[in-house]
């Protein structure tokens, strides 16, 4: 996939908005599934005052498994008072389906 094909993928599958929506869903689900952990993690940060910006999108070939997997990965930086506090990663199959997501937690610790 060249950069023009990646740009087409991003538009066709609405990757930017789906990443932002995915982050909000991730946060909402975390609040319900493990409220104590959520509150401990965000105790000094008001989640309603953070800013979310997609900063890059890339085609990834992950070789950590026995069989390499290919996907498109969007990186959204999470800002509090203009400072990046963590990164949300949203992964999509090459067919445009949601594959996985994760919040990098080290900056919040």
PyMOL CGO cylinders between C-alpha atoms (Angstrom):
from pymol import cmd
from pymol.cgo import CYLINDER

trace = [
    CYLINDER, 0.00, 0.00, 0.00, 1.54, 3.32, -1.05, 0.3, 1, 1, 1, 1, 1, 1,
    CYLINDER, 1.54, 3.32, -1.05, 0.73, 6.67, 0.58, 0.3, 1, 1, 1, 1, 1, 1,
    CYLINDER, 0.73, 6.67, 0.58, -2.05, 7.48, -1.91, 0.3, 1, 1, 1, 1, 1, 1,
    CYLINDER, -2.05, 7.48, -1.91, -3.69, 4.12, -1.19, 0.3, 1, 1, 1, 1, 1, 1,
    CYLINDER, -3.69, 4.12, -1.19, -3.33, 4.77, 2.54, 0.3, 1, 1, 1, 1, 1, 1,
    CYLINDER, -3.33, 4.77, 2.54, -4.96, 8.21, 2.16, 0.3, 1, 1, 1, 1, 1, 1,
    CYLINDER, -4.96, 8.21, 2.16, -7.80, 6.57, 0.23, 0.3, 1, 1, 1, 1, 1, 1,
    CYLINDER, -7.80, 6.57, 0.23, -8.15, 3.94, 2.97, 0.3, 1, 1, 1, 1, 1, 1,
    CYLINDER, -8.15, 3.94, 2.97, -8.31, 6.66, 5.65, 0.3, 1, 1, 1, 1, 1, 1,
    CYLINDER, -8.31, 6.66, 5.65, -11.08, 8.48, 3.79, 0.3, 1, 1, 1, 1, 1, 1,
    CYLINDER, -11.08, 8.48, 3.79, -13.00, 5.41, 2.66, 0.3, 1, 1, 1, 1, 1, 1,
    CYLINDER, -13.00, 5.41, 2.66, -13.11, 3.87, 6.13, 0.3, 1, 1, 1, 1, 1, 1,
    CYLINDER, -13.11, 3.87, 6.13, -13.42, 7.16, 8.05, 0.3, 1, 1, 1, 1, 1, 1,
    CYLINDER, -13.42, 7.16, 8.05, -10.35, 6.29, 10.14, 0.3, 1, 1, 1, 1, 1, 1,
    CYLINDER, -10.35, 6.29, 10.14, -9.96, 9.73, 11.75, 0.3, 1, 1, 1, 1, 1, 1,
    CYLINDER, -9.96, 9.73, 11.75, -13.50, 9.91, 13.15, 0.3, 1, 1, 1, 1, 1, 1,
    CYLINDER, -13.50, 9.91, 13.15, -13.59, 6.22, 14.04, 0.3, 1, 1, 1, 1, 1, 1,
    CYLINDER, -13.59, 6.22, 14.04, -10.38, 6.67, 16.04, 0.3, 1, 1, 1, 1, 1, 1,
    CYLINDER, -10.38, 6.67, 16.04, -11.82, 9.62, 17.97, 0.3, 1, 1, 1, 1, 1, 1,
    CYLINDER, -11.82, 9.62, 17.97, -15.10, 7.75, 18.55, 0.3, 1, 1, 1, 1, 1, 1,
    CYLINDER, -15.10, 7.75, 18.55, -13.14, 4.64, 19.55, 0.3, 1, 1, 1, 1, 1, 1,
    CYLINDER, -13.14, 4.64, 19.55, -11.26, 6.57, 22.21, 0.3, 1, 1, 1, 1, 1, 1,
    CYLINDER, -11.26, 6.57, 22.21, -14.50, 7.89, 23.70, 0.3, 1, 1, 1, 1, 1, 1,
    CYLINDER, -14.50, 7.89, 23.70, -16.00, 4.39, 23.67, 0.3, 1, 1, 1, 1, 1, 1,
    CYLINDER, -16.00, 4.39, 23.67, -12.82, 3.01, 25.30, 0.3, 1, 1, 1, 1, 1, 1,
    CYLINDER, -12.82, 3.01, 25.30, -13.06, 5.58, 28.11, 0.3, 1, 1, 1, 1, 1, 1,
    CYLINDER, -13.06, 5.58, 28.11, -16.81, 5.05, 28.64, 0.3, 1, 1, 1, 1, 1, 1,
    CYLINDER, -16.81, 5.05, 28.64, -16.39, 1.26, 28.74, 0.3, 1, 1, 1, 1, 1, 1,
    CYLINDER, -16.39, 1.26, 28.74, -13.45, 1.53, 31.16, 0.3, 1, 1, 1, 1, 1, 1,
    CYLINDER, -13.45, 1.53, 31.16, -15.58, 3.64, 33.53, 0.3, 1, 1, 1, 1, 1, 1,
    CYLINDER, -15.58, 3.64, 33.53, -18.24, 0.91, 33.57, 0.3, 1, 1, 1, 1, 1, 1,
    CYLINDER, -18.24, 0.91, 33.57, -15.99, -2.17, 33.58, 0.3, 1, 1, 1, 1, 1, 1,
    CYLINDER, -15.99, -2.17, 33.58, -13.49, -1.04, 36.22, 0.3, 1, 1, 1, 1, 1, 1,
    CYLINDER, -13.49, -1.04, 36.22, -14.58, 2.22, 37.80, 0.3, 1, 1, 1, 1, 1, 1,
    CYLINDER, -14.58, 2.22, 37.80, -12.02, 2.01, 40.60, 0.3, 1, 1, 1, 1, 1, 1,
    CYLINDER, -12.02, 2.01, 40.60, -9.10, 1.58, 38.20, 0.3, 1, 1, 1, 1, 1, 1,
    CYLINDER, -9.10, 1.58, 38.20, -10.45, 4.34, 35.97, 0.3, 1, 1, 1, 1, 1, 1,
    CYLINDER, -10.45, 4.34, 35.97, -10.76, 6.77, 38.88, 0.3, 1, 1, 1, 1, 1, 1,
    CYLINDER, -10.76, 6.77, 38.88, -7.30, 5.89, 40.20, 0.3, 1, 1, 1, 1, 1, 1,
    CYLINDER, -7.30, 5.89, 40.20, -5.71, 6.36, 36.78, 0.3, 1, 1, 1, 1, 1, 1,
    CYLINDER, -5.71, 6.36, 36.78, -7.45, 9.67, 36.09, 0.3, 1, 1, 1, 1, 1, 1,
    CYLINDER, -7.45, 9.67, 36.09, -7.55, 11.01, 39.67, 0.3, 1, 1, 1, 1, 1, 1,
    CYLINDER, -7.55, 11.01, 39.67, -5.54, 14.14, 38.86, 0.3, 1, 1, 1, 1, 1, 1,
    CYLINDER, -5.54, 14.14, 38.86, -6.99, 14.65, 35.39, 0.3, 1, 1, 1, 1, 1, 1,
    CYLINDER, -6.99, 14.65, 35.39, -10.53, 15.63, 34.43, 0.3, 1, 1, 1, 1, 1, 1,
    CYLINDER, -10.53, 15.63, 34.43, -11.33, 13.33, 31.48, 0.3, 1, 1, 1, 1, 1, 1,
    CYLINDER, -11.33, 13.33, 31.48, -13.88, 15.88, 30.27, 0.3, 1, 1, 1, 1, 1, 1,
    CYLINDER, -13.88, 15.88, 30.27, -11.16, 18.51, 29.83, 0.3, 1, 1, 1, 1, 1, 1,
    CYLINDER, -11.16, 18.51, 29.83, -8.70, 16.49, 27.76, 0.3, 1, 1, 1, 1, 1, 1,
    CYLINDER, -8.70, 16.49, 27.76, -8.11, 17.02, 24.05, 0.3, 1, 1, 1, 1, 1, 1,
    CYLINDER, -8.11, 17.02, 24.05, -7.73, 14.15, 21.59, 0.3, 1, 1, 1, 1, 1, 1,
    CYLINDER, -7.73, 14.15, 21.59, -5.81, 14.59, 18.32, 0.3, 1, 1, 1, 1, 1, 1,
    CYLINDER, -5.81, 14.59, 18.32, -4.98, 11.98, 15.74, 0.3, 1, 1, 1, 1, 1, 1,
    CYLINDER, -4.98, 11.98, 15.74, -1.29, 12.60, 15.11, 0.3, 1, 1, 1, 1, 1, 1,
    CYLINDER, -1.29, 12.60, 15.11, -0.36, 9.84, 12.68, 0.3, 1, 1, 1, 1, 1, 1,
    CYLINDER, -0.36, 9.84, 12.68, -1.69, 6.88, 10.77, 0.3, 1, 1, 1, 1, 1, 1,
    CYLINDER, -1.69, 6.88, 10.77, 0.52, 4.14, 9.42, 0.3, 1, 1, 1, 1, 1, 1,
    CYLINDER, 0.52, 4.14, 9.42, 0.51, 0.79, 7.72, 0.3, 1, 1, 1, 1, 1, 1,
    CYLINDER, 0.51, 0.79, 7.72, 2.07, -1.73, 10.10, 0.3, 1, 1, 1, 1, 1, 1,
    CYLINDER, 2.07, -1.73, 10.10, 3.45, -5.21, 9.66, 0.3, 1, 1, 1, 1, 1, 1,
    CYLINDER, 3.45, -5.21, 9.66, 3.77, -6.72, 13.12, 0.3, 1, 1, 1, 1, 1, 1,
    CYLINDER, 3.77, -6.72, 13.12, 6.33, -9.52, 13.39, 0.3, 1, 1, 1, 1, 1, 1,
    CYLINDER, 6.33, -9.52, 13.39, 5.90, -10.28, 17.11, 0.3, 1, 1, 1, 1, 1, 1,
    CYLINDER, 5.90, -10.28, 17.11, 3.63, -13.26, 16.43, 0.3, 1, 1, 1, 1, 1, 1,
    CYLINDER, 3.63, -13.26, 16.43, 4.55, -16.46, 14.60, 0.3, 1, 1, 1, 1, 1, 1,
    CYLINDER, 4.55, -16.46, 14.60, 2.65, -15.21, 11.56, 0.3, 1, 1, 1, 1, 1, 1,
    CYLINDER, 2.65, -15.21, 11.56, 3.12, -11.50, 10.76, 0.3, 1, 1, 1, 1, 1, 1,
    CYLINDER, 3.12, -11.50, 10.76, -0.08, -9.46, 10.73, 0.3, 1, 1, 1, 1, 1, 1,
    CYLINDER, -0.08, -9.46, 10.73, -0.75, -6.37, 8.64, 0.3, 1, 1, 1, 1, 1, 1,
    CYLINDER, -0.75, -6.37, 8.64, -2.99, -3.53, 9.76, 0.3, 1, 1, 1, 1, 1, 1,
    CYLINDER, -2.99, -3.53, 9.76, -3.49, 0.21, 9.67, 0.3, 1, 1, 1, 1, 1, 1,
    CYLINDER, -3.49, 0.21, 9.67, -2.76, 1.89, 12.99, 0.3, 1, 1, 1, 1, 1, 1,
    CYLINDER, -2.76, 1.89, 12.99, -3.97, 5.33, 14.05, 0.3, 1, 1, 1, 1, 1, 1,
    CYLINDER, -3.97, 5.33, 14.05, -2.22, 7.11, 16.91, 0.3, 1, 1, 1, 1, 1, 1,
    CYLINDER, -2.22, 7.11, 16.91, -4.23, 9.69, 18.84, 0.3, 1, 1, 1, 1, 1, 1,
    CYLINDER, -4.23, 9.69, 18.84, -2.39, 11.80, 21.36, 0.3, 1, 1, 1, 1, 1, 1,
    CYLINDER, -2.39, 11.80, 21.36, -4.30, 12.62, 24.53, 0.3, 1, 1, 1, 1, 1, 1,
    CYLINDER, -4.30, 12.62, 24.53, -3.52, 16.11, 25.81, 0.3, 1, 1, 1, 1, 1, 1,
    CYLINDER, -3.52, 16.11, 25.81, -4.13, 17.68, 29.19, 0.3, 1, 1, 1, 1, 1, 1,
    CYLINDER, -4.13, 17.68, 29.19, -3.34, 21.40, 29.40, 0.3, 1, 1, 1, 1, 1, 1,
    CYLINDER, -3.34, 21.40, 29.40, -1.46, 21.08, 26.11, 0.3, 1, 1, 1, 1, 1, 1,
    CYLINDER, -1.46, 21.08, 26.11, 0.81, 18.29, 27.38, 0.3, 1, 1, 1, 1, 1, 1,
    CYLINDER, 0.81, 18.29, 27.38, 0.65, 14.81, 25.92, 0.3, 1, 1, 1, 1, 1, 1,
    CYLINDER, 0.65, 14.81, 25.92, -0.25, 12.40, 28.72, 0.3, 1, 1, 1, 1, 1, 1,
    CYLINDER, -0.25, 12.40, 28.72, -0.85, 9.20, 26.77, 0.3, 1, 1, 1, 1, 1, 1,
    CYLINDER, -0.85, 9.20, 26.77, -1.53, 7.76, 23.31, 0.3, 1, 1, 1, 1, 1, 1,
    CYLINDER, -1.53, 7.76, 23.31, -4.56, 5.84, 22.11, 0.3, 1, 1, 1, 1, 1, 1,
    CYLINDER, -4.56, 5.84, 22.11, -3.85, 3.29, 19.37, 0.3, 1, 1, 1, 1, 1, 1,
    CYLINDER, -3.85, 3.29, 19.37, -6.67, 2.18, 17.08, 0.3, 1, 1, 1, 1, 1, 1,
    CYLINDER, -6.67, 2.18, 17.08, -6.00, -0.73, 14.71, 0.3, 1, 1, 1, 1, 1, 1,
    CYLINDER, -6.00, -0.73, 14.71, -7.91, -1.57, 11.54, 0.3, 1, 1, 1, 1, 1, 1,
    CYLINDER, -7.91, -1.57, 11.54, -7.74, -4.61, 9.28, 0.3, 1, 1, 1, 1, 1, 1,
    CYLINDER, -7.74, -4.61, 9.28, -6.85, -3.98, 5.65, 0.3, 1, 1, 1, 1, 1, 1,
    CYLINDER, -6.85, -3.98, 5.65, -10.57, -4.51, 4.95, 0.3, 1, 1, 1, 1, 1, 1,
    CYLINDER, -10.57, -4.51, 4.95, -11.36, -1.48, 7.12, 0.3, 1, 1, 1, 1, 1, 1,
    CYLINDER, -11.36, -1.48, 7.12, -12.76, -3.40, 10.09, 0.3, 1, 1, 1, 1, 1, 1,
    CYLINDER, -12.76, -3.40, 10.09, -11.89, -2.44, 13.65, 0.3, 1, 1, 1, 1, 1, 1,
    CYLINDER, -11.89, -2.44, 13.65, -9.22, -4.87, 14.85, 0.3, 1, 1, 1, 1, 1, 1,
    CYLINDER, -9.22, -4.87, 14.85, -8.08, -3.77, 18.30, 0.3, 1, 1, 1, 1, 1, 1,
    CYLINDER, -8.08, -3.77, 18.30, -7.30, -0.73, 20.40, 0.3, 1, 1, 1, 1, 1, 1,
    CYLINDER, -7.30, -0.73, 20.40, -5.16, 0.11, 23.39, 0.3, 1, 1, 1, 1, 1, 1,
    CYLINDER, -5.16, 0.11, 23.39, -4.29, 3.07, 25.55, 0.3, 1, 1, 1, 1, 1, 1,
    CYLINDER, -4.29, 3.07, 25.55, -0.58, 3.44, 26.35, 0.3, 1, 1, 1, 1, 1, 1,
    CYLINDER, -0.58, 3.44, 26.35, -0.66, 3.68, 30.12, 0.3, 1, 1, 1, 1, 1, 1,
    CYLINDER, -0.66, 3.68, 30.12, 2.93, 4.50, 31.04, 0.3, 1, 1, 1, 1, 1, 1,
    CYLINDER, 2.93, 4.50, 31.04, 2.45, 8.26, 30.82, 0.3, 1, 1, 1, 1, 1, 1,
    CYLINDER, 2.45, 8.26, 30.82, -0.50, 8.07, 33.21, 0.3, 1, 1, 1, 1, 1, 1,
    CYLINDER, -0.50, 8.07, 33.21, 1.35, 6.10, 35.87, 0.3, 1, 1, 1, 1, 1, 1,
]
cmd.load_cgo(trace, "trace")
